[in-house]
Amino acid sequence: MQLTDPKGRMHQIVLQPGGTFHTHRGALSHDDLIGAPEGSVVIAVGGTAYVALRPLLADFTLAMKRGAAIIYPKDAAQILAYADIFPGARVLEAGAGSGALSAWMLRAIGPGGHLVSFERRPDFAAIARANVQKYFGEVPAWWTLVTGDLSAKAALGLTRAVTPATAPGDSGAGGEDGAVAGSVAGDGPEAFDRVILDMLAPWDCVADVATAVIPGGLLCCYVATTTQLSRVTEEIRAHGGFFEPAAWETLMRGWHLDGLAVRPEHRMIGHTAFLVTARRLADGVAAPARRRRPAKGAHGEDAE
Ligand SMILES: C[S@@+](CC[C@H](N)C(=O)[O-])C[C@H]1O[C@@H](n2cnc3c(N)ncnc32)[C@H](O)[C@@H]1O
């Protein structure tokens, strides 16, 4: 449950019979909440009222244990929409980090989809797994978390191992130990609908993941700096297998609402990252020439 006090401070707890939630404003018995409808108001011993609601996924990801920095809900929402993460999609992701984006995508694709997430750091992979497990109550059968560097070849082996009949993508189909399951008849070598990269050097992975995404599929990169944005975009263009990339950022500004005092909040998260997406072209197709001539000096003084 998520308990919110009158000042808007939130606490997330797992209810247990006989359990107690302690704050500096007094204790609150879990039993007062167990069986009560969501949206109940409970009063701590010190008299403070708490509103009790199940945390939304946005609340959960912001409060969960972090290893690597997470993708914030505002950006996860953009990725779900503009990277077109649909029910049943086969998605390849790296790195899993703390598992925040994994949780959003697992929920969006549902049991008919398959998410293969690579994470090179075993400690972060363990955190991602624990966070996802906590949110879903168990590790979703449609998730394969691989500890190791992203590899399209290994990912394709995993996705082919999952067919509707064998869908439990449990640890037997990869799991956290990174073992790649044997191949089962699948849908060809280009088996992912979407690839999402959130890592320091996504340009190193563009050529590799291009072999794993279906024609018409989509590559989405989340990068924190303009230098990364430029480098990955030019890498995508130079590869030739993608249609012209699109890039943007999202600024989300909360509003203070109090009677006639309605104004933007003074504080906001001013910057998280940029997103860049590009659609995969069919093999053997040349990317059409860009409509606009590059700006003078955009590619260095000597460039044509
Ligand atoms: C910023 S974190 C990802 C956070 C994650 N998207 C989330 O929402 O919780 C970036 C992660 O990428 C991992 N990483 C970087 N390069 C990688 C690669 N080539 N293969 C697999 N993981 C990689 C890092 O270890 C790090 O944990």
The ligand as a Gaussian input file, in Angstrom:
#p B3LYP/6-31G(d) Opt

LIG

0 1
 C       20.638000       3.839000     -16.965000
 S       20.696000       2.129000     -16.732000
 C       19.166000       1.534000     -17.346000
 C       17.992000       1.873000     -16.465000
 C       16.706000       1.190000     -16.841000
 N       16.273000       1.573000     -18.156000
 C       15.604000       1.470000     -15.816000
 O       14.604000       2.121000     -16.173000
 O       15.716000       1.045000     -14.668000
 C       21.839000       1.615000     -17.960000
 C       22.272000       0.170000     -17.753000
 O       22.829000      -0.339000     -18.952000
 C       23.778000      -1.312000     -18.607000
 N       24.568000      -1.539000     -19.833000
 C       25.389000      -0.657000     -20.459000
 N       25.871000      -1.184000     -21.592000
 C       25.317000      -2.418000     -21.717000
 C       25.418000      -3.460000     -22.681000
 N       26.171000      -3.328000     -23.777000
 N       24.737000      -4.602000     -22.482000
 C       23.960000      -4.757000     -21.372000
 N       23.827000      -3.798000     -20.423000
 C       24.492000      -2.647000     -20.589000
 C       24.485000      -0.704000     -17.419000
 O       25.123000      -1.667000     -16.618000
 C       23.334000      -0.006000     -16.695000
 O       22.815000      -0.803000     -15.664000

